[in-house]
Amino acid sequence: MEKDKAIEDLFLAQTRHFDDGDAFMAKLTKRLEAVEIIKQYQERTLHRYRVLMVVAFVVGIISGTVSTIWLLSSPIDEPLFSFSVQANFLIWLAHNSRLFVAAGLSLLMTAGICSIVSNILDIIEMRRSMEENRSWVLM
């Protein structure tokens, strides 16, 4: 109990001295400019992320379309690749090459979609934290 009273007395004894209003305003202006620079940097970063997400989406659509057209336009009876060795496993792999290529492309597209969704969620979280920080600075 006495420690709490001593700490309270210590805080009450401290007084702030504002001797020079111009120096205070200069420091405040400098800090506000620093905050503005950080805010602009964050906005540029978010804009760059949005542009990169759109580019990744367009490239994904184009590459998925091209690979699907290529896979569907090639003859069904011919394997997509062949080996010069006559091992049973390699012959089986060559005959089922369409299935493996289609599965690989679908896994690649799934990983790309998951990555894009994850990045979009990160951008939303960055925007939310940036707005919270902006409202905190304005208080």
N, C-alpha and C positions, 0 to 999 in steps of 0.2 A: 504494500500500500504506500509506503514511504517512497519507494522507487518510482511509482507512477506519479506521485506528487512532485518529485524532484525532476522527472522528465518533463512534466507539464510546465513547471517553473522555468526550466531551461528553454523550452520553446517560446514561452511568453516573453522571456527576456530578450530574445532575438528580435530586432527591429530592422526593417529594410530601409535602406537609405537610397533615395532617388535624387542624387545631387545634380546630375546633368541630364536633362530631358533630351537634348540633341544626341548624346551618345547612346541613350536607350533606344531612341527611334532609329538610329543608324544600325544598331545591332538587330533590332526587330525587322527592319527592311531587308537586311542581309539574310536573315533566317528565312523570311518569306520568299525571297528570290531563290534560295536553295530548295525550298519546298516546291516551288513552281518548276524548277529545273527537273527535279525528281519526278514530278507529276507528268511533265512532258515526255520524259524518258519512258515512263510506264505506258503512256498512251501510244507512243511510237512502237514499243515492244508488242503491245496488244494488237495494233494494226498489222504489224509484220506477221504475227502468228495467224491472224485471220486470213491474210493474203496467202500465206503458205498452206493453210488448210484448204482454201479454195483450189489452189494449184494441185495439191495432192489429190483432192477429190476428182478434178478433171483428168489428171493423168491416170488415176485408177479406173475411171469410166472408159477412157480411150484404150488403155492396155487390156482391160477385161473384154471389151468389145472385139478388139483385134484378135486376142488369143482365142476367144470363143468362135469367131468366124473362121480362123485358121484351123481350129480343131474340127469344126463341123464340115469344112469344105474339103478336107483331105479324104482320100478314099478309105472306106471302112476295112476292106480286105487287106490293105497294105499296112504293116506296122509303121509307127512313126519313126522308129530307129531300129537298126539291126546290128548284130555283132558278127564278126567273122569266125568266132569260135562256136563250135557246135555242142556246147554244154546244155544239159536239159534245163537248168535254171535260167540260163540266158535266153534260150528259145522261148520258155514260158514268159519271161520278162518282155521280150520283144512282141509276143502275141497280145499281151495285156498292156501294151504301152499306152494305148488311148485312155484306159482306166486310170493308170498312174499319173499321166499328164493332167487329166481332168481333176483328179483328187489333189494333186499338187497345186494347180491353179486355184482351186476352191479354197484350199488352206491358206495360200498366199493372200487371196482376196479377203478372207476372214480376218487374218492378222492385220491387214491394212485397215479394214473397217474398225476393228477394235482399237487400233492405234489412233485413228482419227477421232473416234468418240472420246477416248481418254484425253486427247489434246483439247478437244472442245470443252470438256468438263474442267480441265485445268484453266483454260482461258476464262470461263465463267467464274471460277473461283478467284482468279486474279482480279477480274473486274469488280467482283463483290468486295474483296479486301481493299481494292483501291478506292472504291466509293466510301467504305467505312473509314479509311484513313483520311479521306478528303473531308468527311463530315466531322471527324475528330479535330482536324487542324482548324476548321472554321469555328469551332466552339471557343 
